[in-house]
Amino acid sequence: MAKWGEGDPRWIVEERPDATNVNNWHWYDKTFNLHVLVFLLVSCKVKEVEKCEGEAMANNRKGKLIFFYEWNIVLKWVSNKKSDKKIEGKINIPNLSEENDISEVDIEITLEDSTDEGEAVKHFLHTKGKEFIRDKLKKYVSSLKEEFTVGMILPKKDNVKENISNITSGFNAKMQMNSTIVSSNNKKELGCKISTTTIKQQQKFQCRAEEFYNVFTTIEMVQAFTKGPVKLELKKGGKFELFGGNIHGDFMDITPTKIVQKWRCKQWPDGHYSDVTIDICEKNDHTEVNLTQVGVPVSEEESTKENWERYYWDAIKRTFGFGYFM
């Protein structure tokens, strides 16, 4: 890999008649629209897709496939059962994404007009219908990861077959997508100044301060909200590693009211760390958490903000039921 700030021949797209992505080095993306989910249930059918908002994407970088999908779907259903009054309603699927297992995806069933016959159909959809819908969603995700990625992994120059088992998602993938290619040379590069900025965020959690502190300092709880293995040495100077090694650093100070970390993303320029301070303050009816992160590369500011929101704060609230404040 080239040194920081220098060119690299792998970044030069050669003029090739076959347009081959040589050695799978360059980004190669495919974007997919979620087509209409048309399926029949025992006593009713979907007659219309009222809403289908979101996106799905498969990326290939250096031979690794990375998947994202996030959909908000509203379907209109109607009963096939003969009745004096039409029995119809809606199916709301607000959180189909790679963050959630299919079994955790919310499926809300509503009924247009409440009647005895209508309530019976709604009850059926709540039981057998949800299982059927989840089965269809599983097939969609499977198609995204298999059928739609055909041709995204291309042969390497040495004809070595690529093992496509390393499929990542979430924070790991986000960090790779928003990263900058940096030097693998461990020696400190001279004459390279990085423009940095400071991030500040405030969050409120419906829990005691001690409970929030435990979330950040108990291996089992960190594994729960990050959804993966972690390394955690809970002491001053101790090391931590989260999200498959994409986030790592050292504890500079750790008390029940303040956690200070020397924090970096794996894809940042070699040797560059930011300083993260998390202040934990218990109020009358909630705990207030203030994050200050000094030394974030300017090019990574927005993605770092989004990742704190999505993969720390929201994940903690969802996992432990600490609630949301509007």
C-alpha positions in Angstrom: 0.0 0.0 0.0 1.3 3.5 -0.8 2.4 5.9 1.9 0.0 8.5 3.2 -0.4 11.2 0.6 1.3 9.3 -2.3 -0.3 7.7 -5.3 -0.9 4.1 -5.8 -1.1 2.3 -9.1 -4.0 0.3 -7.9 -6.1 3.4 -7.8 -5.5 4.0 -11.5 -8.3 2.6 -13.6 -6.6 1.1 -16.6 -8.3 1.4 -20.0 -9.4 -2.1 -20.6 -11.8 -3.3 -23.3 -13.4 -5.7 -20.8 -13.7 -3.0 -18.0 -12.3 -5.5 -15.5 -11.9 -4.4 -11.9 -8.3 -5.6 -11.6 -7.7 -7.6 -8.4 -11.0 -6.4 -6.9 -9.2 -3.3 -5.7 -11.8 -0.6 -6.5 -15.2 -0.1 -5.0 -17.9 -1.8 -6.9 -21.5 -1.1 -5.8 -24.9 -2.4 -6.7 -28.0 -0.7 -5.5 -31.4 -2.5 -5.3 -34.9 -1.4 -5.0 -37.2 -3.6 -2.8 -39.8 -4.8 -5.3 -43.4 -5.3 -4.4 -43.9 -8.0 -1.9 -46.9 -9.8 -3.3 -47.9 -12.9 -1.4 -51.2 -14.7 -0.6 -52.3 -15.6 2.9 -54.8 -18.3 3.8 -57.7 -15.8 4.0 -56.4 -12.6 2.7 -54.0 -11.1 0.2 -51.9 -7.9 -0.3 -53.7 -5.7 -2.8 -51.3 -2.7 -2.8 -47.9 -1.4 -1.5 -48.8 1.9 0.1 -45.2 2.8 1.1 -41.8 1.3 0.3 -39.1 3.7 1.5 -35.4 3.0 2.0 -32.5 1.5 0.2 -30.4 -1.7 -0.1 -26.8 -1.9 -1.3 -24.1 -4.5 -1.7 -20.5 -3.3 -1.9 -17.3 -5.0 -2.8 -14.1 -3.6 -1.6 -10.9 -5.6 -2.0 -12.8 -8.8 -2.4 -15.1 -8.4 0.6 -18.8 -8.1 0.3 -20.6 -5.6 2.6 -24.4 -5.4 2.8 -26.8 -2.6 3.9 -30.6 -2.6 3.7 -33.1 -0.4 5.6 -36.7 -0.4 4.6 -40.0 1.1 5.9 -42.9 -0.8 4.2 -46.7 -0.4 4.5 -48.9 -2.9 2.7 -52.7 -2.9 2.2 -54.4 -6.2 2.7 -57.9 -7.4 1.9 -59.7 -10.5 3.0 -60.9 -13.1 0.4 -63.7 -14.1 2.7 -67.2 -13.3 1.5 -68.8 -10.8 3.8 -71.4 -8.1 3.8 -68.7 -5.6 4.4 -65.2 -5.6 3.0 -62.6 -6.7 5.5 -59.3 -4.8 5.0 -56.4 -3.2 6.8 -52.7 -2.6 6.7 -49.4 -4.3 7.5 -46.7 -2.0 8.7 -43.0 -3.1 8.6 -41.0 -0.1 9.9 -37.6 -1.5 10.7 -36.4 -4.1 8.1 -32.6 -3.6 8.3 -29.3 -5.4 8.7 -29.3 -4.3 12.3 -32.2 -6.6 13.3 -32.6 -10.3 13.0 -35.7 -11.2 10.9 -37.3 -12.5 14.1 -36.9 -9.1 15.7 -38.4 -7.1 12.8 -41.6 -5.4 13.9 -44.8 -6.3 12.0 -47.9 -4.3 12.9 -51.3 -5.4 11.8 -54.2 -2.9 11.7 -57.9 -3.3 10.7 -59.8 -0.6 8.8 -63.2 -1.3 10.5 -63.6 -3.4 13.6 -66.1 -6.2 13.2 -66.3 -9.7 14.6 -65.3 -11.2 11.3 -62.6 -8.5 10.8 -61.1 -9.1 14.2 -60.9 -12.9 13.4 -58.9 -12.2 10.3 -56.7 -9.7 12.1 -56.0 -12.4 14.8 -55.1 -14.8 12.1 -52.6 -12.3 10.6 -51.1 -11.7 14.1 -50.4 -15.4 14.4 -49.9 -17.4 11.2 -49.7 -14.3 8.9 -46.6 -12.9 10.7 -44.7 -16.2 10.3 -45.5 -16.2 6.6 -44.4 -12.6 6.1 -41.1 -13.2 8.0 -40.4 -16.2 5.7 -40.8 -13.9 2.7 -38.5 -11.3 4.3 -35.8 -14.0 4.9 -36.0 -14.9 1.2 -35.5 -11.3 0.2 -32.4 -10.9 2.4 -31.1 -14.2 1.1 -31.5 -13.0 -2.5 -29.7 -9.8 -1.7 -26.7 -11.7 -0.3 -26.6 -14.4 -3.0 -28.5 -13.7 -6.3 -27.9 -10.0 -6.5 -24.2 -10.2 -5.8 -23.4 -12.4 -8.8 -20.5 -10.9 -10.6 -19.4 -8.6 -7.8 -16.5 -10.8 -6.8 -14.2 -11.0 -9.9 -11.2 -13.3 -10.5 -7.9 -12.0 -9.2 -4.8 -11.8 -11.4 -3.2 -14.9 -9.8 -6.5 -16.9 -10.3 -6.8 -17.6 -6.6 -10.4 -18.3 -5.8 -11.9 -15.9 -3.3 -13.6 -17.2 -0.2 -16.7 -15.1 0.1 -17.5 -15.9 3.7 -16.5 -12.6 5.3 -19.8 -10.7 5.2 -20.0 -7.7 7.5 -22.6 -5.2 8.4 -23.3 -2.4 10.8 -20.5 -0.3 12.3 -17.8 -2.4 10.7 -19.2 -1.7 7.2 -20.0 1.9 7.9 -16.4 2.5 9.0 -15.0 0.9 5.9 -17.3 2.9 3.6 -16.5 6.2 5.2 -12.8 5.5 5.6 -9.7 6.9 3.9 -7.0 4.5 2.6 -4.0 5.0 4.8 -0.5 3.7 5.0 0.3 0.3 6.6 3.7 1.5 7.5 4.0 1.7 11.2 6.7 4.4 11.1 5.4 7.9 11.8 5.0 9.9 8.7 6.5 13.3 8.8 5.1 16.5 7.2 1.5 15.2 7.2 -0.9 17.5 9.1 -4.5 16.2 9.6 -7.3 18.7 10.0 -9.4 17.8 13.0 -12.6 18.9 14.7 -14.5 18.3 17.9 -17.8 16.4 18.3 -20.2 17.1 21.1 -23.4 15.1 21.8 -25.9 14.9 24.6 -28.2 11.9 25.3 -30.8 11.1 28.0 -31.4 7.6 29.2 -34.2 6.3 31.4 -31.9 4.5 33.9 -29.6 5.2 36.9 -26.1 6.5 36.3 -24.7 3.3 37.7 -26.7 1.3 35.1 -25.3 3.3 32.2 -21.8 3.0 33.6 -22.2 -0.8 33.7 -23.2 -0.8 30.1 -19.8 0.6 29.1 -17.7 -1.4 31.6 -19.3 -4.9 31.7 -18.1 -7.2 28.9 -21.4 -9.0 28.6 -23.4 -5.8 28.3 -21.0 -4.3 25.8 -21.2 -7.5 23.7 -25.0 -7.2 23.9 -25.4 -3.7 22.4 -22.5 -4.1 19.9 -23.7 -7.5 18.9 -20.3 -9.1 18.8 -17.2 -10.1 20.7 -15.2 -7.3 22.5 -11.9 -6.8 24.3 -12.1 -4.8 27.5 -9.4 -4.2 30.1 -11.2 -2.2 32.7 -8.3 -0.2 34.2 -6.4 3.0 33.6 -4.2 2.3 30.6 -6.2 -0.8 29.7 -7.1 -1.5 26.1 -10.5 -1.9 24.5 -11.6 -3.2 21.0 -15.1 -3.1 19.6 -16.9 -3.8 16.3 -14.5 -6.3 14.9 -11.5 -4.2 15.8 -12.7 -1.2 13.8 -12.9 0.8 17.1 -10.0 0.5 19.6 -7.9 2.4 22.0 -7.0 2.8 25.7 -8.8 3.8 28.9 -7.2 7.0 30.2 -9.5 7.4 33.1 -12.5 5.5 34.3 -14.9 6.4 37.2 -18.7 5.9 37.7 -19.2 9.5 36.5 -16.6 9.9 33.8 -15.0 7.7 31.2 -12.0 9.0 29.2 -10.6 7.1 26.2 -7.9 7.4 23.7 -10.1 6.4 20.8 -9.6 5.7 17.1 -11.1 4.1 14.0 -9.0 1.5 12.4 -9.2 3.2 9.0 -8.0 6.6 10.3 -4.4 7.7 9.4 -1.8 5.5 11.2 -1.1 6.6 14.7 -3.9 9.2 14.9 -6.2 9.0 18.0 -9.0 11.2 19.3 -9.8 11.9 22.9 -13.2 10.8 24.0 -14.8 12.0 27.3 -18.1 10.6 28.4 -19.6 12.5 31.4 -22.4 10.6 33.2 -24.8 12.7 35.4 -27.8 11.3 37.2 -30.9 13.6 37.3 -34.2 13.3 39.1 -35.9 11.1 36.5 -33.1 10.2 34.0 -29.4 10.0 33.4 -27.7 12.6 31.2 -24.7 11.6 29.1 -22.5 14.1 27.5 -19.9 13.1 24.9 -17.0 15.2 23.8 -14.6 13.8 21.2 -11.6 15.9 20.3 -9.3 15.3 17.3 -11.8 13.7 14.8 -10.5 14.0 11.2 -12.7 16.6 9.4 -13.4 14.1 6.6 -14.8 11.7 9.2 -16.9 14.1 11.2 -20.4 13.3 9.8 -19.9 9.5 9.7 -18.5 9.5 13.2 -21.5 11.4 14.5 -23.9 9.1 12.8 -22.1 6.0 14.1 -22.2 7.2 17.7 -26.0 7.8 17.3 -26.7 4.5 15.6 -24.3 2.0 17.0 -23.9 3.3 20.6 -26.8 5.4 21.8 -29.7 3.9 19.8 -28.3 0.4 20.3 -28.1 0.9 24.0 -31.6 2.1 24.3 -33.0 -0.7 22.2 -31.0 -3.4 23.9 -31.6 -2.5 27.5 -34.9 -0.7 27.3 -33.5 2.6 28.5 -36.1 4.5 26.5 -36.2 7.5 24.1 -36.9 11.1 25.0 -38.7 13.2 22.4 
